[in-house]
């Protein structure tokens, strides 16, 4: 009888594990909560290394999503923590972008880090929206750096050795988060990012087009207000105005010129990449003026994933080292 019970128990565990690795959703215990009550309400494994989380988020007042890549040797029952690499997506994208388009699973396979890819909204701008002084949702910054961070540290062995990187809007987010939360990230990388939102008329145009086209929201001033009348809010979120807070952060800054590069089939210039080129150059100049070291790579190329894959591969030693 004892052998029979052991066999049944073993079979049950095996079937459960197979269900997890084949993508079955698993509600998480309510005790795994963030300080504000955010909790994991669903866990779906796509393969042995990749999982999607659904999070009931007070900061968003809805369910938020995060994709995770786990390193070799990770287990839920481990008694150790792992370093963490955050990868932020750009505008019009979501938490799946870095794996479906950016080849993140292959590029980070030997990183030894938990890779965190949170949804930041198609036009979220990695900020708690001002909403004309009323605050309230969406509060993307709180969702990411309080709720998601705490849930990963309390339920998934995420450690306090952190790095962050992103492309386009996510490049802005990576630098803004590293600067606004001093000491949280040891390294940060921006690939074709909107790195200086005080650089003339370009940033408001970029933000406005993204919000209107990406979210169907005509009032793009809900994020930080007008750059003229709410300049203080814009500056408080502008990496180029916060460079002094990045002095101890290892930095990697890159952007294409917008002109045809090795991964492009067209000779037509790319105005989006040309804009990020100017903004990244401005940010790099601010760093140089303050004597803050950074690895900088400017190249010929357009606003597209092949370049961001290449840049992530180049930046990983700095991010994970």
N, C-alpha and C positions, 0 to 999 in steps of 0.2 A: 504493500500500500504506500509506504514512504517513497519508494522509487517511482511509483505512478504519480504521486503528487509532485515530486521533483520534476518529472518529465512534463507535466501539465504546466507548471510554473515557467519552466524554461521555454516551452513552446509559446506561451502567452507573451513573454518578454520579447522573443524573437519576432513574433508577428507585429507587436507594437512598434519595434524599431524599424521594421520594413515599411510599415505604414508611414512613419515619420519621414524616412528618406525618400519615399515616393510622393511626398507633397501633401500629406494629410494635414489639415489644420488641427492645432492642439491648443485649447484654451489654457492659459497660464494661471497659476495660483494667485488669488487676490492679494496675498501677502507681499508679492513682489510689486511694490508701488514706489513711485517717486514721492517727494515731500509734499507735493500739491495734490496727490491722489492719482496721478497718471499711472496707468497699469497696462501691462501686456495682456491683450484679450485674444490674441491669435498668433500661432507660430506655425509656419508652413515651410517644410524643408524641400528644397528643389533638387538637391543632391547631397552627397556626404559632406560637402563643405559650405553650401550656400543655403541661407534661410531668409524668409521674409517675416517680419513682425508687424502686427497690427496693434496700435496703441490707442487706448481711450485717453484723449488729451484734453485736459481743462484749458490749456493754453490755446488750442485751436478750436475748442468746443466741437470737436468731431473726432473721428478716427484718423490718426496719422499713420504713416507707413515708413518702414526702414528695411533695407536689404543689408544682410550681413554676409561676410566671407570669413570663415574661421581658419586659423592656421593649423598645420599638422600638429597632432598631439593634443589639441584642445578637447576637453570633455566637460560635461556639466558637473561631474563629481570631482573635478580637479581641486587641489588645494593651493593653487598659484593663480596669478593674474598674468595677462598678456598685454604688451603695448598695443596702442590703438591708432589706426590711421583713418581719419575721416576723409571721404571723397564727396565733394559737393557738386551737384549737377548745375547746368546752365538754364537759362530761360527757355520756356516751352517744353522742358524735359521733366523727368521725375526720378524716383529712387532706383529705377531699373536701368537707367541710361549707361552708367559706367560699366555694367556687365554686358548689356546687350549691344552696345555700340563702342564702348571704350576698352574692351578686352581686359578689364580689371582683374578677372579671376586668374588669367594666365600671368599677367604682369606682376601680381602680388603673391603668387603661389609660394615663393620662398622668402617672403618678407618676415615671417614669424609674428605677424601682427593680426589682430582682429580688424577687419576693414569694415567701416561703418558708412553706409550710403543712405542718408535720410532723404525723404521727400522734403523739398523746400518750396513747393508750389511752382506753378508755371510762371508766376510773376511775383514770388514772395520776397525777393531781395534780402533774404536772411536777416530780417528785421522784425521787431515788434511794431506793427503799424501804428502810426500816430493817430489816424482816424480823426483828424481835426481837433485834437486835444482830448478826445473821449477815450482813447486807448481801446482795449478789448481786442478780440480776435481779428485777423490771425496774428498770433505772437510766435513767429517762427524761431526767433532767437531763444525764447524760453523753452519752446518745444525741444529744440536740439540740445542746448547746452545745460539745461536743468533736467527736463523730463527724460529724454533719451539717454543722456549721460548717466544719470542716476540708475535708471533701469538696467543699463548694460553693466554697470559696476556692481549692482546688487544681485543680478541674476545670471550674468554671462561671463564673469571673470575678466571684465575690462579693467585694465590698470590705469594708473595716473600718468604714464609716459605716453604723451599724445603728440600727434602731428596732424596737419590738416592741409588739404589741397583741393583745388577746384578749377573748372574751366568756365570761361565767360562770366555769367552772373555768379557762378560758384567760385570763380577766382576772386571776385570782389568779396564774397562771403568768407572765404578762407582768411584773407588778410584782415577784414573787419573783425571777425571773431577773435583772431590771434591778438589784435591790438586792443579791442574792447575788453577782453578777459585776460588781462596780463598774467602771465605765468601758467595759463592753462595748456598752452601748446608750445612745444619745444622747437617746432619747425613748421613753416607754412610755405605753400607754393601757389602761385597764380598763373594759369595758362590762358592767355588771351582774355584777361580780366578787365573789368571796369575799375581800375585801381585808383583813379583820382576823379571823384565825382564833383570836384570843384573846377574842373578844366573847361572853362567857357561854356558854350551852349550844347556841347556834345552829350554830356551825361543826362540832362533832362530829356533830350530827344530820345536817347536810347531807352531810358526808363519809361517814358511815356508810350513809345511804340510797343515795348514789351508788355506793359500792363493792358493797353487797349487791345492789342492783337492776341496776347496770350491768355488773358482772363476775361476779355469782354467788359472790362471795367473802365469807364470813361474818366473817372475821377482818379488819375494817377497820383494826385496830391495826398491821397489817404496814407501813403507810405511815410513820407517825411515832410509833407507840406510843400509849399513853393520854395525854390532855392533862393528867391529874393526876400520873401517875408519870414521864412523859417530857416534862415541860414545857419543858425546855431544847431538845429537838429541835423541838417545835412553835414555839417562839420563834425558832429559827434559820431557820425557813421562813416566818415570818409577816411580810408586808410592813409591817404596822403597827408591828412592833418593829424594823424596819430602815429607818425613814424617813430617818434621818440619812445613810444611804448613797445616798439618792436626791436629794440636794441639788443636784447638777449635771445632773439628768435632767429634760427637759421632760415634764410629766405632764398627762394628761387622764383624769379620773375621772367616770363617769356611771352612773346607775342610775334605773330607774323606781320608782314608789312601790308598785306592785302593783295599783293601782286602774285603772279603765278609762281608756284614753288614745285618741289619734286613730286608732290602727291596730287597735283591739280591737272585737269585735262583742258581747262579753259584759260584763255588769256585775259578774260574780262577781270577787272579789279573787283575786290570784295570790300564794299564800304564799311561793313561791320568790323572786319578785321583791321582795316585801316584806322577805324576809330579806337579800337582797343590798343592798337600800336601806339597811338598818340598818348592815351591815358596811362599805359604801362611805362612809356618813356618818361612821362611827367613824374610818375611815382618813383621810378628808379632815380631820377634826378633829385628828388626830395631826399631819398636815402643817402645819396652821395654827398649832398650838401651838409647832412648831419653826421657824416662819417660812419654811417651804418653799413656794414658789409652785406653783400647779397650776391648770389650767383645770377647773372643776367644773360638771357639768350634771346636775341632778336634775329629774325630770319625772314626769308621770302616764303610766303604761303598764305593760304586763305583760312577762314573761320570754319574749321572742320576737324572731325574726329581723328583722322590719321596723324595729324600734327599733335593733338593732345595725347594720344597714345605714346607717341615718341617722347614727348616732354615728360610724361609721368615716369616712363622708364628711366629717363635721364635724371629725374629729380629724386627717385626712390632712395638712392644711397644717402642723400642729404636728409630726407624725411625720416628714414628709419634708423640711420646710423647713430 
